[in-house]
């Protein structure tokens, strides 16, 4: 099943309402979800996760078997936002320069000029990122963390906003390279893209029977401006957080480190990521302050890829999601 990230079903927060300007921005962000759903059926949780990550200035790892619309979701999302997007098919022979760009000799000037790679875009779709060797995977590290590329001793800033949406297949392992922990940690969220419900799958077939083409996306249009996106990010940054909620996030992180099934628990960077996602989620739901409910909703997608389980726990079938569910149940919630 897909992620249950639906602002329409979230519990209302007991906080002051948003200012009028924020209400208009929030309505604009919800228009993005509605526009994407013209092309994608049954993946509203994935769309919302992408939107939260964009507001929190984070990156997303989409995991799912082939054919569940991972690529289509990202392409539709970028189109609804009106942002530039480029797709890179990660393969075993892909070189770092194929992603970041490289120096090219210009015979006319007799000098080397930098030719930007596909990473110079607003939304980079890294398709099947686990099919390329670690050296090429690592080429994205600086881009994801610093929002820049260094080449020939010069730093070149990437466009703002910048989001990496990477996909990977959890079933097929032949010819794949596991993402290193350092790179996994740069993804704000890991969203599990599952099979749609029956009614949604029937709706998908109906659209195709009526002539829908996932390659064209001619029915989608940009519904927000670049200024609105940046203003929404700044508005999400302004969401208030009490000391009690901060303490709750820390208690959750410490609980993962003490779990008998976990070898490596949530780090301080994981806590800051959870806080950023919770603020974006709270703002998207019309709250001016983060509550424990917002933290709990974001906990699994933000932390599931950051926990390293003990080998014996993995052999027994324990999952990161199960550990996080147990942590939430056992950690005291501030009143």
C-alpha positions in Angstrom: 0.0 0.0 0.0 1.1 3.6 -0.5 2.1 6.2 2.0 -0.8 7.6 4.1 0.2 11.3 3.6 -3.1 13.0 2.9 -3.5 16.6 4.3 -7.3 16.1 4.0 -7.3 13.4 6.7 -4.7 14.8 9.1 -5.8 15.6 12.6 -6.3 19.3 13.2 -3.6 21.0 15.2 -4.5 23.1 18.3 -2.7 26.2 17.1 -3.4 29.7 15.7 -4.6 29.8 12.1 -2.3 30.7 9.2 -2.1 34.3 8.0 -4.1 35.2 4.8 -0.9 35.2 2.7 0.0 31.7 3.9 -3.6 30.5 3.2 -3.2 31.6 -0.4 0.1 29.9 -0.7 -1.2 26.7 0.9 -4.1 26.7 -1.6 -1.6 27.0 -4.4 0.3 24.0 -3.1 -2.9 22.0 -3.0 -3.5 22.9 -6.6 -0.3 21.1 -7.4 -1.7 17.8 -5.9 -4.9 18.2 -7.8 -3.1 18.9 -11.1 -0.8 15.9 -10.7 -3.8 13.6 -10.1 -5.0 14.4 -13.6 -2.2 12.1 -14.8 -1.5 9.9 -11.8 -4.1 7.8 -10.0 -3.8 6.1 -6.6 -0.5 7.6 -5.6 -1.7 10.7 -3.6 0.6 9.8 -0.7 3.7 9.8 -3.0 2.6 13.2 -4.5 2.2 14.7 -1.0 5.5 13.3 0.1 7.2 15.0 -2.9 5.4 18.3 -2.0 6.5 18.1 1.7 10.1 17.4 0.6 10.0 20.4 -1.8 8.7 22.7 1.0 11.4 21.3 3.4 14.1 21.6 0.7 14.9 17.9 0.9 15.4 15.0 -1.6 13.2 11.9 -2.1 14.0 8.2 -2.7 11.1 6.4 -4.3 11.2 2.7 -3.9 8.8 0.4 -5.8 8.6 -2.4 -8.3 8.5 -1.4 -12.0 5.2 -0.2 -13.4 3.8 1.7 -10.4 4.2 5.2 -11.9 7.3 6.3 -10.0 8.7 8.2 -13.0 5.3 9.5 -14.1 4.7 10.9 -10.6 8.0 12.9 -10.7 7.5 14.2 -14.3 3.9 15.2 -13.5 5.0 16.9 -10.3 7.6 19.0 -12.0 5.2 20.0 -14.8 2.5 21.1 -12.2 5.2 23.2 -10.4 6.4 24.7 -13.7 10.0 23.7 -12.9 12.7 22.5 -15.2 13.4 18.7 -14.9 15.9 16.3 -16.4 16.0 12.6 -16.2 19.1 10.4 -15.9 18.9 6.7 -16.5 21.6 5.3 -14.1 23.5 2.4 -15.7 26.7 0.5 -14.7 28.8 2.5 -17.3 27.5 5.9 -16.3 30.4 8.2 -15.3 30.3 11.0 -12.6 30.8 13.7 -15.3 27.7 12.4 -17.1 25.7 13.6 -14.2 27.5 16.7 -12.9 29.1 18.0 -16.1 32.7 18.1 -17.3 35.4 20.3 -18.9 35.4 20.2 -22.7 38.2 21.5 -24.9 37.2 24.3 -27.2 39.5 24.2 -30.3 38.5 27.7 -31.3 39.5 29.4 -28.1 42.2 26.9 -27.1 40.7 26.7 -23.6 38.6 24.2 -21.6 35.0 25.2 -21.0 32.7 23.6 -18.4 29.7 21.8 -20.0 26.9 21.5 -17.4 25.5 18.1 -16.8 21.8 17.2 -16.2 22.2 18.0 -12.5 21.8 21.6 -13.4 18.0 21.6 -13.2 15.3 22.2 -10.6 14.1 18.5 -10.3 16.6 15.8 -11.2 15.0 12.4 -11.8 17.7 9.8 -11.0 16.1 6.7 -12.4 17.2 3.3 -10.9 20.0 5.0 -8.9 21.1 1.7 -7.5 22.2 0.4 -10.9 25.3 2.6 -11.1 28.6 2.1 -9.2 29.2 3.9 -5.9 31.6 6.4 -7.6 28.9 7.7 -9.8 26.3 7.6 -7.0 28.7 9.7 -4.9 28.8 12.4 -7.7 25.4 13.5 -6.4 26.6 13.9 -2.7 27.9 17.5 -3.1 24.9 18.5 -5.2 22.4 17.1 -2.7 24.1 18.5 0.4 25.7 21.8 -0.8 23.5 22.6 -3.8 26.6 23.2 -5.8 29.0 21.4 -8.1 32.8 21.8 -7.8 34.8 21.4 -11.0 38.4 22.5 -11.8 38.6 24.3 -8.5 35.4 26.4 -9.1 32.1 26.0 -7.3 29.0 26.3 -9.5 25.7 26.8 -7.7 22.7 24.7 -8.8 19.2 26.2 -9.5 17.0 27.1 -6.6 14.8 25.2 -5.7 16.7 21.9 -6.3 15.3 18.4 -5.6 16.7 15.0 -6.4 14.0 12.3 -6.9 15.7 9.0 -7.2 14.0 5.7 -7.9 15.0 2.1 -7.1 13.6 -1.4 -7.5 13.5 -3.3 -4.1 13.0 -6.7 -5.8 15.6 -7.1 -8.4 19.2 -7.2 -7.0 21.2 -8.5 -9.9 23.5 -5.8 -11.3 22.7 -3.3 -8.5 24.8 -1.5 -6.0 23.4 -0.7 -2.6 23.4 3.0 -1.8 26.1 3.9 0.9 24.8 5.0 4.3 26.2 8.5 3.7 24.2 8.9 0.6 21.0 7.5 2.0 21.3 10.0 4.8 21.1 12.8 2.2 17.6 11.8 1.3 15.0 13.5 3.4 12.4 10.8 2.7 12.1 7.3 1.5 8.6 6.8 0.0 7.4 3.3 -0.7 5.4 3.3 -3.9 3.0 0.4 -3.8 0.3 -1.1 -6.0 -2.9 1.0 -6.3 -6.2 -0.1 -4.9 -8.6 -1.9 -7.3 -10.7 1.1 -8.1 -7.7 3.2 -8.7 -6.3 0.6 -11.1 -9.6 0.4 -13.0 -9.4 4.2 -13.3 -5.8 3.9 -14.7 -7.0 1.5 -17.4 -10.0 3.7 -18.2 -7.7 6.7 -18.8 -5.5 4.6 -21.1 -8.6 3.3 -22.9 -9.7 6.9 -23.5 -6.3 7.7 -25.1 -4.2 9.0 -22.2 -0.4 9.0 -23.0 2.0 9.1 -20.0 4.7 10.3 -22.4 2.9 13.5 -23.4 1.2 14.9 -20.3 -0.4 17.5 -22.5 -3.4 17.9 -20.1 -1.1 19.1 -17.3 -0.1 22.8 -16.8 1.8 24.8 -14.4 -0.4 25.9 -11.5 2.1 27.8 -9.3 4.9 30.3 -9.9 8.6 30.0 -8.9 8.0 32.9 -6.5 5.1 31.1 -4.8 7.2 28.0 -4.4 10.0 29.9 -2.7 7.5 31.9 -0.6 5.8 28.6 0.5 9.3 27.2 1.6 9.9 30.3 3.7 6.4 30.1 5.2 7.0 26.5 6.2 10.3 27.6 7.8 8.4 30.0 10.0 6.2 27.4 11.6 6.7 27.4 15.4 8.1 24.6 17.4 7.9 24.4 21.2 10.7 23.0 23.4 8.4 20.1 24.3 8.1 19.0 20.7 11.8 19.4 20.2 12.4 17.1 23.2 9.9 14.6 21.8 11.9 14.4 18.5 15.1 13.8 20.5 13.4 11.2 22.7 12.3 9.3 19.6 15.8 9.4 18.1 17.3 8.2 21.4 14.8 5.4 21.5 15.9 4.1 18.1 19.5 3.9 19.3 18.4 1.9 22.3 16.3 -0.6 20.3 17.6 -4.2 20.6 16.9 -4.6 16.8 18.9 -1.6 15.7 22.6 -1.4 15.1 22.7 2.2 14.0 19.9 4.5 15.1 18.7 7.9 14.1 21.4 10.6 14.0 21.1 14.3 14.9 20.9 14.9 11.1 17.9 12.5 11.0 16.3 14.6 13.8 16.8 17.9 11.9 15.3 16.2 8.8 12.3 15.1 10.8 11.8 18.5 12.2 12.0 20.1 8.8 9.4 17.7 7.4 7.1 18.1 10.4 7.2 21.9 9.9 6.3 21.5 6.2 3.6 19.0 7.0 2.1 21.3 9.7 2.1 24.3 7.4 0.5 22.3 4.6 -2.3 21.3 7.0 -2.9 24.9 8.0 -1.1 24.8 11.4 1.2 27.6 12.7 2.9 25.2 15.1 4.2 21.7 15.0 2.4 19.1 17.2 3.4 15.5 18.1 0.9 14.3 15.5 2.8 16.0 12.8 6.1 14.5 14.0 4.5 11.0 14.1 3.1 11.3 10.6 6.5 12.2 9.2 8.6 9.8 11.3 8.4 6.7 9.1 9.1 8.2 5.7 11.9 10.4 7.1 13.7 7.7 9.2 13.0 4.3 7.7 16.1 4.5 5.4 18.3 5.8 8.1 18.1 2.9 10.6 20.6 0.1 10.2 19.2 -3.1 11.7 21.2 -5.9 13.3 21.8 -8.9 11.0 20.0 -11.2 13.4 16.9 -8.9 13.4 16.9 -8.8 9.6 17.1 -12.6 9.5 14.0 -12.7 11.8 12.1 -10.5 9.4 12.2 -7.3 11.5 11.7 -4.2 9.4 12.7 -0.6 10.0 9.0 0.4 9.8 8.1 -2.1 12.6 10.9 -0.7 14.8 9.7 2.9 14.3 6.1 1.9 15.1 7.3 0.3 18.3 9.4 3.4 19.1 6.3 5.7 18.7 4.2 3.5 21.0 6.8 3.4 23.7 7.9 7.0 23.7 6.0 9.4 26.0 4.1 12.1 24.1 4.2 15.6 25.5 0.8 17.0 26.5 
